[in-house]
Amino acid sequence: MVVTIEPGLYFISQLIAPYRDSGDIDASLVQRLACHGGIRIEDNVLVTRQGPDNLTSKTTE
């Protein structure tokens, strides 16, 4: 079986706003990165009896 793992980090201003001045986040870093909208990393992983085999890493080597 092959599965896609897609962790992501998205900057949604309405969700970030209550925390902006709380000290819980680095607001200056969020401000610098927000123009990108976010990041998503996609890995295709083959699941075998011997364990996972990350197919994505084989295409980038």
mmCIF file as Biopython writes it, N, C-alpha, C and O atoms, coordinates in Angstrom:
data_model
#
loop_
_atom_site.group_PDB
_atom_site.id
_atom_site.type_symbol
_atom_site.label_atom_id
_atom_site.label_alt_id
_atom_site.label_comp_id
_atom_site.label_asym_id
_atom_site.label_entity_id
_atom_site.label_seq_id
_atom_site.pdbx_PDB_ins_code
_atom_site.Cartn_x
_atom_site.Cartn_y
_atom_site.Cartn_z
_atom_site.occupancy
_atom_site.B_iso_or_equiv
_atom_site.auth_seq_id
_atom_site.auth_asym_id
_atom_site.pdbx_PDB_model_num
ATOM 1   N N  . MET A ? 1  ? 0.843  -1.148 0.000  1.0 0.0 1  A 1 
ATOM 2   C CA . MET A ? 1  ? 0.000  0.000  0.000  1.0 0.0 1  A 1 
ATOM 3   C C  . MET A ? 1  ? 0.904  1.230  0.000  1.0 0.0 1  A 1 
ATOM 4   O O  . MET A ? 1  ? 1.928  1.252  0.682  1.0 0.0 1  A 1 
ATOM 5   N N  . VAL A ? 2  ? 0.523  2.251  -0.766 1.0 0.0 2  A 1 
ATOM 6   C CA . VAL A ? 2  ? 1.246  3.519  -0.784 1.0 0.0 2  A 1 
ATOM 7   C C  . VAL A ? 2  ? 0.345  4.585  -0.176 1.0 0.0 2  A 1 
ATOM 8   O O  . VAL A ? 2  ? -0.824 4.706  -0.543 1.0 0.0 2  A 1 
ATOM 9   N N  . VAL A ? 3  ? 0.897  5.356  0.753  1.0 0.0 3  A 1 
ATOM 10  C CA . VAL A ? 3  ? 0.158  6.453  1.373  1.0 0.0 3  A 1 
ATOM 11  C C  . VAL A ? 3  ? 0.941  7.741  1.171  1.0 0.0 3  A 1 
ATOM 12  O O  . VAL A ? 3  ? 2.164  7.726  1.030  1.0 0.0 3  A 1 
ATOM 13  N N  . THR A ? 4  ? 0.225  8.845  1.159  1.0 0.0 4  A 1 
ATOM 14  C CA . THR A ? 4  ? 0.849  10.155 1.081  1.0 0.0 4  A 1 
ATOM 15  C C  . THR A ? 4  ? 0.730  10.815 2.440  1.0 0.0 4  A 1 
ATOM 16  O O  . THR A ? 4  ? -0.358 10.902 3.011  1.0 0.0 4  A 1 
ATOM 17  N N  . ILE A ? 5  ? 1.858  11.278 2.953  1.0 0.0 5  A 1 
ATOM 18  C CA . ILE A ? 5  ? 1.887  11.972 4.228  1.0 0.0 5  A 1 
ATOM 19  C C  . ILE A ? 5  ? 2.094  13.450 3.918  1.0 0.0 5  A 1 
ATOM 20  O O  . ILE A ? 5  ? 3.075  13.813 3.270  1.0 0.0 5  A 1 
ATOM 21  N N  . GLU A ? 6  ? 1.184  14.304 4.372  1.0 0.0 6  A 1 
ATOM 22  C CA . GLU A ? 6  ? 1.206  15.715 4.007  1.0 0.0 6  A 1 
ATOM 23  C C  . GLU A ? 6  ? 1.142  16.628 5.226  1.0 0.0 6  A 1 
ATOM 24  O O  . GLU A ? 6  ? 0.109  17.253 5.466  1.0 0.0 6  A 1 
ATOM 25  N N  . PRO A ? 7  ? 2.222  16.719 6.002  1.0 0.0 7  A 1 
ATOM 26  C CA . PRO A ? 7  ? 2.190  17.691 7.093  1.0 0.0 7  A 1 
ATOM 27  C C  . PRO A ? 7  ? 2.245  19.101 6.521  1.0 0.0 7  A 1 
ATOM 28  O O  . PRO A ? 7  ? 2.879  19.333 5.493  1.0 0.0 7  A 1 
ATOM 29  N N  . GLY A ? 8  ? 1.592  20.025 7.174  1.0 0.0 8  A 1 
ATOM 30  C CA . GLY A ? 8  ? 1.594  21.392 6.679  1.0 0.0 8  A 1 
ATOM 31  C C  . GLY A ? 8  ? 1.569  22.413 7.788  1.0 0.0 8  A 1 
ATOM 32  O O  . GLY A ? 8  ? 1.143  22.135 8.909  1.0 0.0 8  A 1 
ATOM 33  N N  . LEU A ? 9  ? 2.033  23.602 7.455  1.0 0.0 9  A 1 
ATOM 34  C CA . LEU A ? 9  ? 1.995  24.747 8.352  1.0 0.0 9  A 1 
ATOM 35  C C  . LEU A ? 9  ? 1.428  25.898 7.544  1.0 0.0 9  A 1 
ATOM 36  O O  . LEU A ? 9  ? 2.009  26.304 6.537  1.0 0.0 9  A 1 
ATOM 37  N N  . TYR A ? 10 ? 0.295  26.422 7.983  1.0 0.0 10 A 1 
ATOM 38  C CA . TYR A ? 10 ? -0.374 27.480 7.252  1.0 0.0 10 A 1 
ATOM 39  C C  . TYR A ? 10 ? -0.553 28.697 8.142  1.0 0.0 10 A 1 
ATOM 40  O O  . TYR A ? 10 ? -0.838 28.575 9.333  1.0 0.0 10 A 1 
ATOM 41  N N  . PHE A ? 11 ? -0.383 29.867 7.553  1.0 0.0 11 A 1 
ATOM 42  C CA . PHE A ? 11 ? -0.518 31.123 8.283  1.0 0.0 11 A 1 
ATOM 43  C C  . PHE A ? 11 ? -1.886 31.725 7.976  1.0 0.0 11 A 1 
ATOM 44  O O  . PHE A ? 11 ? -2.089 32.312 6.914  1.0 0.0 11 A 1 
ATOM 45  N N  . ILE A ? 12 ? -2.818 31.575 8.909  1.0 0.0 12 A 1 
ATOM 46  C CA . ILE A ? 12 ? -4.178 32.069 8.744  1.0 0.0 12 A 1 
ATOM 47  C C  . ILE A ? 12 ? -4.364 33.205 9.739  1.0 0.0 12 A 1 
ATOM 48  O O  . ILE A ? 12 ? -4.475 32.981 10.945 1.0 0.0 12 A 1 
ATOM 49  N N  . SER A ? 13 ? -4.396 34.420 9.221  1.0 0.0 13 A 1 
ATOM 50  C CA . SER A ? 13 ? -4.360 35.604 10.085 1.0 0.0 13 A 1 
ATOM 51  C C  . SER A ? 13 ? -5.469 35.627 11.134 1.0 0.0 13 A 1 
ATOM 52  O O  . SER A ? 13 ? -5.229 36.055 12.263 1.0 0.0 13 A 1 
ATOM 53  N N  . GLN A ? 14 ? -6.665 35.181 10.793 1.0 0.0 14 A 1 
ATOM 54  C CA . GLN A ? 14 ? -7.772 35.178 11.759 1.0 0.0 14 A 1 
ATOM 55  C C  . GLN A ? 14 ? -7.505 34.237 12.932 1.0 0.0 14 A 1 
ATOM 56  O O  . GLN A ? 14 ? -7.944 34.502 14.051 1.0 0.0 14 A 1 
ATOM 57  N N  . LEU A ? 15 ? -6.794 33.148 12.684 1.0 0.0 15 A 1 
ATOM 58  C CA . LEU A ? 15 ? -6.492 32.204 13.753 1.0 0.0 15 A 1 
ATOM 59  C C  . LEU A ? 15 ? -5.273 32.639 14.572 1.0 0.0 15 A 1 
ATOM 60  O O  . LEU A ? 15 ? -5.176 32.334 15.761 1.0 0.0 15 A 1 
ATOM 61  N N  . ILE A ? 16 ? -4.364 33.339 13.942 1.0 0.0 16 A 1 
ATOM 62  C CA . ILE A ? 16 ? -3.155 33.791 14.621 1.0 0.0 16 A 1 
ATOM 63  C C  . ILE A ? 16 ? -3.410 35.028 15.475 1.0 0.0 16 A 1 
ATOM 64  O O  . ILE A ? 16 ? -2.766 35.205 16.509 1.0 0.0 16 A 1 
ATOM 65  N N  . ALA A ? 17 ? -4.334 35.881 15.059 1.0 0.0 17 A 1 
ATOM 66  C CA . ALA A ? 17 ? -4.569 37.177 15.708 1.0 0.0 17 A 1 
ATOM 67  C C  . ALA A ? 17 ? -4.685 37.112 17.233 1.0 0.0 17 A 1 
ATOM 68  O O  . ALA A ? 17 ? -4.069 37.944 17.900 1.0 0.0 17 A 1 
ATOM 69  N N  . PRO A ? 18 ? -5.430 36.181 17.823 1.0 0.0 18 A 1 
ATOM 70  C CA . PRO A ? 18 ? -5.549 36.166 19.287 1.0 0.0 18 A 1 
ATOM 71  C C  . PRO A ? 18 ? -4.230 35.869 20.009 1.0 0.0 18 A 1 
ATOM 72  O O  . PRO A ? 18 ? -4.112 36.145 21.203 1.0 0.0 18 A 1 
ATOM 73  N N  . TYR A ? 19 ? -3.256 35.322 19.321 1.0 0.0 19 A 1 
ATOM 74  C CA . TYR A ? 19 ? -1.986 34.931 19.933 1.0 0.0 19 A 1 
ATOM 75  C C  . TYR A ? 19 ? -0.843 35.895 19.620 1.0 0.0 19 A 1 
ATOM 76  O O  . TYR A ? 19 ? 0.243  35.781 20.189 1.0 0.0 19 A 1 
ATOM 77  N N  . ARG A ? 20 ? -1.086 36.831 18.726 1.0 0.0 20 A 1 
ATOM 78  C CA . ARG A ? 20 ? -0.025 37.709 18.229 1.0 0.0 20 A 1 
ATOM 79  C C  . ARG A ? 20 ? 0.737  38.420 19.353 1.0 0.0 20 A 1 
ATOM 80  O O  . ARG A ? 20 ? 1.963  38.512 19.291 1.0 0.0 20 A 1 
ATOM 81  N N  . ASP A ? 21 ? 0.054  38.912 20.354 1.0 0.0 21 A 1 
ATOM 82  C CA . ASP A ? 21 ? 0.693  39.647 21.448 1.0 0.0 21 A 1 
ATOM 83  C C  . ASP A ? 21 ? 0.811  38.828 22.727 1.0 0.0 21 A 1 
ATOM 84  O O  . ASP A ? 21 ? 1.121  39.382 23.782 1.0 0.0 21 A 1 
ATOM 85  N N  . SER A ? 22 ? 0.571  37.530 22.655 1.0 0.0 22 A 1 
ATOM 86  C CA . SER A ? 22 ? 0.547  36.695 23.857 1.0 0.0 22 A 1 
ATOM 87  C C  . SER A ? 22 ? 1.937  36.255 24.320 1.0 0.0 22 A 1 
ATOM 88  O O  . SER A ? 22 ? 2.112  35.849 25.469 1.0 0.0 22 A 1 
ATOM 89  N N  . GLY A ? 23 ? 2.911  36.336 23.435 1.0 0.0 23 A 1 
ATOM 90  C CA . GLY A ? 23 ? 4.232  35.819 23.761 1.0 0.0 23 A 1 
ATOM 91  C C  . GLY A ? 23 ? 4.364  34.335 23.467 1.0 0.0 23 A 1 
ATOM 92  O O  . GLY A ? 23 ? 5.450  33.772 23.613 1.0 0.0 23 A 1 
ATOM 93  N N  . ASP A ? 24 ? 3.268  33.685 23.052 1.0 0.0 24 A 1 
ATOM 94  C CA . ASP A ? 24 ? 3.295  32.255 22.745 1.0 0.0 24 A 1 
ATOM 95  C C  . ASP A ? 24 ? 3.864  31.964 21.359 1.0 0.0 24 A 1 
ATOM 96  O O  . ASP A ? 24 ? 4.277  30.839 21.080 1.0 0.0 24 A 1 
ATOM 97  N N  . ILE A ? 25 ? 3.885  32.973 20.493 1.0 0.0 25 A 1 
ATOM 98  C CA . ILE A ? 25 ? 4.425  32.798 19.148 1.0 0.0 25 A 1 
ATOM 99  C C  . ILE A ? 25 ? 5.449  33.894 18.875 1.0 0.0 25 A 1 
ATOM 100 O O  . ILE A ? 25 ? 5.444  34.936 19.531 1.0 0.0 25 A 1 
ATOM 101 N N  . ASP A ? 26 ? 6.313  33.656 17.919 1.0 0.0 26 A 1 
ATOM 102 C CA . ASP A ? 26 ? 7.273  34.665 17.485 1.0 0.0 26 A 1 
ATOM 103 C C  . ASP A ? 26 ? 6.584  35.476 16.391 1.0 0.0 26 A 1 
ATOM 104 O O  . ASP A ? 26 ? 6.649  35.127 15.212 1.0 0.0 26 A 1 
ATOM 105 N N  . ALA A ? 27 ? 5.926  36.559 16.791 1.0 0.0 27 A 1 
ATOM 106 C CA . ALA A ? 27 ? 5.101  37.342 15.871 1.0 0.0 27 A 1 
ATOM 107 C C  . ALA A ? 27 ? 5.912  37.920 14.720 1.0 0.0 27 A 1 
ATOM 108 O O  . ALA A ? 27 ? 5.402  38.015 13.603 1.0 0.0 27 A 1 
ATOM 109 N N  . SER A ? 28 ? 7.157  38.308 14.961 1.0 0.0 28 A 1 
ATOM 110 C CA . SER A ? 28 ? 7.970  38.870 13.878 1.0 0.0 28 A 1 
ATOM 111 C C  . SER A ? 28 ? 8.304  37.792 12.838 1.0 0.0 28 A 1 
ATOM 112 O O  . SER A ? 28 ? 8.333  38.074 11.639 1.0 0.0 28 A 1 
ATOM 113 N N  . LEU A ? 29 ? 8.553  36.579 13.290 1.0 0.0 29 A 1 
ATOM 114 C CA . LEU A ? 29 ? 8.818  35.477 12.361 1.0 0.0 29 A 1 
ATOM 115 C C  . LEU A ? 29 ? 7.563  35.128 11.567 1.0 0.0 29 A 1 
ATOM 116 O O  . LEU A ? 29 ? 7.627  34.916 10.357 1.0 0.0 29 A 1 
ATOM 117 N N  . VAL A ? 30 ? 6.439  35.071 12.243 1.0 0.0 30 A 1 
ATOM 118 C CA . VAL A ? 30 ? 5.170  34.794 11.552 1.0 0.0 30 A 1 
ATOM 119 C C  . VAL A ? 30 ? 4.906  35.856 10.497 1.0 0.0 30 A 1 
ATOM 120 O O  . VAL A ? 30 ? 4.480  35.532 9.388  1.0 0.0 30 A 1 
ATOM 121 N N  . GLN A ? 31 ? 5.155  37.125 10.827 1.0 0.0 31 A 1 
ATOM 122 C CA . GLN A ? 31 ? 4.938  38.216 9.884  1.0 0.0 31 A 1 
ATOM 123 C C  . GLN A ? 31 ? 5.822  38.054 8.645  1.0 0.0 31 A 1 
ATOM 124 O O  . GLN A ? 31 ? 5.369  38.286 7.525  1.0 0.0 31 A 1 
ATOM 125 N N  . ARG A ? 32 ? 7.081  37.656 8.843  1.0 0.0 32 A 1 
ATOM 126 C CA . ARG A ? 32 ? 8.001  37.477 7.715  1.0 0.0 32 A 1 
ATOM 127 C C  . ARG A ? 32 ? 7.586  36.324 6.816  1.0 0.0 32 A 1 
ATOM 128 O O  . ARG A ? 32 ? 7.764  36.392 5.600  1.0 0.0 32 A 1 
ATOM 129 N N  . LEU A ? 33 ? 7.030  35.252 7.408  1.0 0.0 33 A 1 
ATOM 130 C CA . LEU A ? 33 ? 6.688  34.063 6.631  1.0 0.0 33 A 1 
ATOM 131 C C  . LEU A ? 33 ? 5.267  34.075 6.072  1.0 0.0 33 A 1 
ATOM 132 O O  . LEU A ? 33 ? 4.959  33.320 5.151  1.0 0.0 33 A 1 
ATOM 133 N N  . ALA A ? 34 ? 4.405  34.922 6.619  1.0 0.0 34 A 1 
ATOM 134 C CA . ALA A ? 34 ? 2.982  34.907 6.257  1.0 0.0 34 A 1 
ATOM 135 C C  . ALA A ? 34 ? 2.747  35.169 4.773  1.0 0.0 34 A 1 
ATOM 136 O O  . ALA A ? 34 ? 1.775  34.666 4.210  1.0 0.0 34 A 1 
ATOM 137 N N  . CYS A ? 35 ? 3.607  35.938 4.135  1.0 0.0 35 A 1 
ATOM 138 C CA . CYS A ? 35 ? 3.405  36.244 2.711  1.0 0.0 35 A 1 
ATOM 139 C C  . CYS A ? 35 ? 3.489  34.987 1.838  1.0 0.0 35 A 1 
ATOM 140 O O  . CYS A ? 35 ? 3.028  34.991 0.696  1.0 0.0 35 A 1 
ATOM 141 N N  . HIS A ? 36 ? 4.070  33.927 2.366  1.0 0.0 36 A 1 
ATOM 142 C CA . HIS A ? 36 ? 4.176  32.667 1.620  1.0 0.0 36 A 1 
ATOM 143 C C  . HIS A ? 36 ? 2.911  31.813 1.756  1.0 0.0 36 A 1 
ATOM 144 O O  . HIS A ? 36 ? 2.716  30.866 0.995  1.0 0.0 36 A 1 
ATOM 145 N N  . GLY A ? 37 ? 2.063  32.144 2.714  1.0 0.0 37 A 1 
ATOM 146 C CA . GLY A ? 37 ? 0.821  31.402 2.912  1.0 0.0 37 A 1 
ATOM 147 C C  . GLY A ? 37 ? 0.986  30.149 3.735  1.0 0.0 37 A 1 
ATOM 148 O O  . GLY A ? 37 ? 0.120  29.827 4.548  1.0 0.0 37 A 1 
ATOM 149 N N  . GLY A ? 38 ? 2.081  29.434 3.546  1.0 0.0 38 A 1 
ATOM 150 C CA . GLY A ? 38 ? 2.322  28.219 4.312  1.0 0.0 38 A 1 
ATOM 151 C C  . GLY A ? 38 ? 3.260  27.286 3.592  1.0 0.0 38 A 1 
ATOM 152 O O  . GLY A ? 38 ? 3.792  27.592 2.525  1.0 0.0 38 A 1 
ATOM 153 N N  . ILE A ? 39 ? 3.445  26.143 4.205  1.0 0.0 39 A 1 
ATOM 154 C CA . ILE A ? 39 ? 4.337  25.111 3.665  1.0 0.0 39 A 1 
ATOM 155 C C  . ILE A ? 39 ? 3.652  23.761 3.836  1.0 0.0 39 A 1 
ATOM 156 O O  . ILE A ? 39 ? 3.060  23.475 4.877  1.0 0.0 39 A 1 
ATOM 157 N N  . ARG A ? 40 ? 3.743  22.947 2.809  1.0 0.0 40 A 1 
ATOM 158 C CA . ARG A ? 40 ? 3.262  21.574 2.922  1.0 0.0 40 A 1 
ATOM 159 C C  . ARG A ? 40 ? 4.330  20.669 2.334  1.0 0.0 40 A 1 
ATOM 160 O O  . ARG A ? 40 ? 4.835  20.922 1.241  1.0 0.0 40 A 1 
ATOM 161 N N  . ILE A ? 41 ? 4.669  19.627 3.051  1.0 0.0 41 A 1 
ATOM 162 C CA . ILE A ? 41 ? 5.648  18.650 2.595  1.0 0.0 41 A 1 
ATOM 163 C C  . ILE A ? 41 ? 4.894  17.367 2.280  1.0 0.0 41 A 1 
ATOM 164 O O  . ILE A ? 41 ? 4.154  16.853 3.118  1.0 0.0 41 A 1 
ATOM 165 N N  . GLU A ? 42 ? 5.079  16.862 1.092  1.0 0.0 42 A 1 
ATOM 166 C CA . GLU A ? 42 ? 4.385  15.638 0.692  1.0 0.0 42 A 1 
ATOM 167 C C  . GLU A ? 42 ? 5.388  14.512 0.492  1.0 0.0 42 A 1 
ATOM 168 O O  . GLU A ? 42 ? 6.323  14.636 -0.300 1.0 0.0 42 A 1 
ATOM 169 N N  . ASP A ? 43 ? 5.193  13.427 1.204  1.0 0.0 43 A 1 
ATOM 170 C CA . ASP A ? 43 ? 6.002  12.227 1.040  1.0 0.0 43 A 1 
ATOM 171 C C  . ASP A ? 43 ? 5.094  11.067 0.656  1.0 0.0 43 A 1 
ATOM 172 O O  . ASP A ? 43 ? 4.038  10.867 1.255  1.0 0.0 43 A 1 
ATOM 173 N N  . ASN A ? 44 ? 5.515  10.308 -0.346 1.0 0.0 44 A 1 
ATOM 174 C CA . ASN A ? 44 ? 4.824  9.077  -0.724 1.0 0.0 44 A 1 
ATOM 175 C C  . ASN A ? 44 ? 5.578  7.926  -0.090 1.0 0.0 44 A 1 
ATOM 176 O O  . ASN A ? 44 ? 6.771  7.741  -0.332 1.0 0.0 44 A 1 
ATOM 177 N N  . VAL A ? 45 ? 4.871  7.152  0.723  1.0 0.0 45 A 1 
ATOM 178 C CA . VAL A ? 45 ? 5.506  6.089  1.491  1.0 0.0 45 A 1 
ATOM 179 C C  . VAL A ? 45 ? 4.878  4.740  1.132  1.0 0.0 45 A 1 
ATOM 180 O O  . VAL A ? 45 ? 3.663  4.559  1.215  1.0 0.0 45 A 1 
ATOM 181 N N  . LEU A ? 46 ? 5.732  3.810  0.735  1.0 0.0 46 A 1 
ATOM 182 C CA . LEU A ? 46 ? 5.300  2.439  0.468  1.0 0.0 46 A 1 
ATOM 183 C C  . LEU A ? 46 ? 5.360  1.674  1.789  1.0 0.0 46 A 1 
ATOM 184 O O  . LEU A ? 46 ? 6.408  1.618  2.433  1.0 0.0 46 A 1 
ATOM 185 N N  . VAL A ? 47 ? 4.248  1.096  2.180  1.0 0.0 47 A 1 
ATOM 186 C CA . VAL A ? 47 ? 4.193  0.322  3.425  1.0 0.0 47 A 1 
ATOM 187 C C  . VAL A ? 47 ? 4.351  -1.147 3.066  1.0 0.0 47 A 1 
ATOM 188 O O  . VAL A ? 47 ? 3.550  -1.710 2.320  1.0 0.0 47 A 1 
ATOM 189 N N  . THR A ? 48 ? 5.414  -1.769 3.618  1.0 0.0 48 A 1 
ATOM 190 C CA . THR A ? 48 ? 5.690  -3.181 3.338  1.0 0.0 48 A 1 
ATOM 191 C C  . THR A ? 48 ? 5.793  -3.943 4.653  1.0 0.0 48 A 1 
ATOM 192 O O  . THR A ? 48 ? 5.801  -3.338 5.725  1.0 0.0 48 A 1 
ATOM 193 N N  . ARG A ? 49 ? 5.871  -5.247 4.574  1.0 0.0 49 A 1 
ATOM 194 C CA . ARG A ? 49 ? 6.047  -6.059 5.791  1.0 0.0 49 A 1 
ATOM 195 C C  . ARG A ? 49 ? 7.384  -5.760 6.464  1.0 0.0 49 A 1 
ATOM 196 O O  . ARG A ? 49 ? 7.529  -5.938 7.674  1.0 0.0 49 A 1 
ATOM 197 N N  . GLN A ? 50 ? 8.348  -5.311 5.685  1.0 0.0 50 A 1 
ATOM 198 C CA . GLN A ? 50 ? 9.669  -5.005 6.234  1.0 0.0 50 A 1 
ATOM 199 C C  . GLN A ? 50 ? 9.729  -3.595 6.845  1.0 0.0 50 A 1 
ATOM 200 O O  . GLN A ? 50 ? 10.696 -3.248 7.524  1.0 0.0 50 A 1 
ATOM 201 N N  . GLY A ? 51 ? 8.701  -2.799 6.599  1.0 0.0 51 A 1 
ATOM 202 C CA . GLY A ? 51 ? 8.673  -1.440 7.138  1.0 0.0 51 A 1 
ATOM 203 C C  . GLY A ? 51 ? 8.395  -0.415 6.059  1.0 0.0 51 A 1 
ATOM 204 O O  . GLY A ? 51 ? 8.181  -0.777 4.902  1.0 0.0 51 A 1 
ATOM 205 N N  . PRO A ? 52 ? 8.397  0.850  6.418  1.0 0.0 52 A 1 
ATOM 206 C CA . PRO A ? 52 ? 8.084  1.905  5.448  1.0 0.0 52 A 1 
ATOM 207 C C  . PRO A ? 52 ? 9.261  2.161  4.504  1.0 0.0 52 A 1 
ATOM 208 O O  . PRO A ? 52 ? 10.424 2.029  4.886  1.0 0.0 52 A 1 
ATOM 209 N N  . ASP A ? 53 ? 8.934  2.524  3.280  1.0 0.0 53 A 1 
ATOM 210 C CA . ASP A ? 53 ? 9.933  2.869  2.274  1.0 0.0 53 A 1 
ATOM 211 C C  . ASP A ? 53 ? 9.508  4.212  1.678  1.0 0.0 53 A 1 
ATOM 212 O O  . ASP A ? 53 ? 8.536  4.283  0.926  1.0 0.0 53 A 1 
ATOM 213 N N  . ASN A ? 54 ? 10.239 5.272  2.016  1.0 0.0 54 A 1 
ATOM 214 C CA . ASN A ? 54 ? 9.899  6.611  1.532  1.0 0.0 54 A 1 
ATOM 215 C C  . ASN A ? 54 ? 10.286 6.727  0.061  1.0 0.0 54 A 1 
ATOM 216 O O  . ASN A ? 54 ? 11.468 6.814  -0.271 1.0 0.0 54 A 1 
ATOM 217 N N  . LEU A ? 55 ? 9.290  6.728  -0.812 1.0 0.0 55 A 1 
ATOM 218 C CA . LEU A ? 55 ? 9.539  6.800  -2.248 1.0 0.0 55 A 1 
ATOM 219 C C  . LEU A ? 55 ? 9.951  8.191  -2.676 1.0 0.0 55 A 1 
ATOM 220 O O  . LEU A ? 55 ? 10.680 8.337  -3.657 1.0 0.0 55 A 1 
ATOM 221 N N  . THR A ? 56 ? 9.509  9.214  -1.970 1.0 0.0 56 A 1 
ATOM 222 C CA . THR A ? 56 ? 9.812  10.582 -2.322 1.0 0.0 56 A 1 
ATOM 223 C C  . THR A ? 56 ? 11.308 10.854 -2.250 1.0 0.0 56 A 1 
ATOM 224 O O  . THR A ? 56 ? 11.863 11.503 -3.137 1.0 0.0 56 A 1 
ATOM 225 N N  . SER A ? 57 ? 11.962 10.365 -1.209 1.0 0.0 57 A 1 
ATOM 226 C CA . SER A ? 57 ? 13.387 10.625 -1.041 1.0 0.0 57 A 1 
ATOM 227 C C  . SER A ? 57 ? 14.205 10.014 -2.182 1.0 0.0 57 A 1 
ATOM 228 O O  . SER A ? 57 ? 15.308 10.481 -2.465 1.0 0.0 57 A 1 
ATOM 229 N N  . LYS A ? 58 ? 13.688 8.996  -2.825 1.0 0.0 58 A 1 
ATOM 230 C CA . LYS A ? 58 ? 14.416 8.359  -3.934 1.0 0.0 58 A 1 
ATOM 231 C C  . LYS A ? 58 ? 14.372 9.207  -5.189 1.0 0.0 58 A 1 
ATOM 232 O O  . LYS A ? 58 ? 15.243 9.078  -6.050 1.0 0.0 58 A 1 
ATOM 233 N N  . THR A ? 59 ? 13.377 10.070 -5.311 1.0 0.0 59 A 1 
ATOM 234 C CA . THR A ? 59 ? 13.285 10.913 -6.507 1.0 0.0 59 A 1 
ATOM 235 C C  . THR A ? 59 ? 14.100 12.170 -6.374 1.0 0.0 59 A 1 
ATOM 236 O O  . THR A ? 59 ? 14.329 12.857 -7.369 1.0 0.0 59 A 1 
ATOM 237 N N  . THR A ? 60 ? 14.554 12.501 -5.160 1.0 0.0 60 A 1 
ATOM 238 C CA . THR A ? 60 ? 15.307 13.735 -4.954 1.0 0.0 60 A 1 
ATOM 239 C C  . THR A ? 60 ? 16.796 13.506 -4.799 1.0 0.0 60 A 1 
ATOM 240 O O  . THR A ? 60 ? 17.558 14.462 -4.651 1.0 0.0 60 A 1 
ATOM 241 N N  . GLU A ? 61 ? 17.213 12.279 -4.830 1.0 0.0 61 A 1 
ATOM 242 C CA . GLU A ? 61 ? 18.651 11.974 -4.652 1.0 0.0 61 A 1 
ATOM 243 C C  . GLU A ? 61 ? 19.391 12.090 -5.956 1.0 0.0 61 A 1 
ATOM 244 O O  . GLU A ? 61 ? 20.602 11.872 -6.000 1.0 0.0 61 A 1 
#
